[in-house]
Amino acid sequence: MSTDFSATRAAFDLPEGIIYLDGNSLGPLPRAAAARVERAVTGEWGRMLVTGWNKAGWMDQPSKIGNRIATLIGAEPDSVVMGDTLSIKVYQALASALEMNPTRRVILSDTGNFPSDLYMAEGLCRTLGSGYTLKTVAPEDIAAHIDETVAVTLITEVDYRTGRKHDMAALTARAHAAGALTVWDLAHSAGAFPVYLADCRADFAVGCTYKYLNSGPGGPAFIYVAPRHADTARPALSGWLGHESPFAFDTTYRPGTGIERMRVGTPPVLQMAALEASLDIWDSVSLNDLRTASLALTDRFIAGVEAACPTLTLATPRDHAARGSQVSFRHPEGYAIMQALIARGLIGDFRAPDILRFGFTPLFIGAPEVDAAVAVLAEVMDKSLWDQPQFKTRARVT
């Protein structure tokens, strides 16, 4: 299958005059999403009321959509389920992995990991007590610190600040050789490039859908459990929809079979309707084509910015194998620069302390947008347009 990126671009509702390089933070609106959500609201909720759980298939959505996500992350059928938030899924995966490796007490992660993942790990260690600890090292030092003390590694495949991509296959093999399990966070991987969970023999993976998968703000997260663990991994969060028979209303918990046991609370039906509209676009996308296009666009952006903006320092690896689908540059006034760019219709984002971050999604971004973005950035830097008070006042969301 060859991907028609002009067709995928037409499938998104992008505002006129905006160059959107922030799909790695919040994906844009698929044109079909509003009608799909409207149908869920009026045709399903409005007309079916509570019978929609059966008639509209709401109860089955987490598993059905999970199987669609599975094709994008190289997972086996019936190994992914939707629901809840990414932080909750991180907690679930970590708790299950620790219980499966009971003689060890160390969660190993890196200092480039997203803080929420680290917070969840710290909180879990406090709850468990008994010597459980989170150990963090520099991203490039992860492999060297995987030893016989490590119960589980918690690694986000792509660093949210720099765009540095970990080698999933190598690190998973290293963990298994040392007797450790793996949890992979795919927040900046799913929908950005091909992922190979099954081939890499990953144990657990989690991810969100509101970035590259365009489910909208607050979109549901997913969790993957390798089929070899599916009936032994015990969910720490024993939600009623993870019960073997939720509508028996037993007063004691019995985990469901397979990935179903990782369900927790009531699924976000309306948000999943929006996600379905996005996944319809993905049905026409070759992930290999996506990766080729992404690397070409990011190469083009790096070359253009470095030629035009010598005061910006590249933070993203040049090596294709070590790069996700974003490009980051450093500058001491990164926040003000980004606000000046946004004021001129180029939307990226800022990550403390000094990162200007730009995401590249070939589904709706091409070479013309990249060249236009370079021109805007060059003007802002050349004329110091960022050096104005209104661009230096920090908003709550950066």
Buried (B, 14 or more C-beta within 10 A) or exposed (E): EEBEBEEBBEBBEBEEEBBBBBBBBBBBBBBBBEEBBEBBEEEBBEEBEEEBBEEBEBBEBBBEBBBBBBBBBBBBEBBBBBBBBBBBBBBBBBBBBBBBBEEBBBBBBBEBBBEBBBBBBBBBBEEBEEEBEBBBBEBEEBBEBBEEBBBBBBBBBBBBBBBBBBBBEEBBBBBBEBBBBBBBBBBBBBBBBBBBBBEBBBBBBBBBBBBBBBBBEEBBBBBBBBBEBBBEBEBBBBBBBBBEEBEEEEEEBEBBEBBBBBBBEBBBBBBBBBBBBBBBBBEBBEBEBBBBBBBBBBBBBBEBBBEBBEEBEBBBBEEEEBBBBBBBBBBEBBBBBBBBBBBBBBBBBBBEEBBBBBBBBBBBBBEEBBEEBBBBBBBBBEEEBBEEEEBEEEEEEB
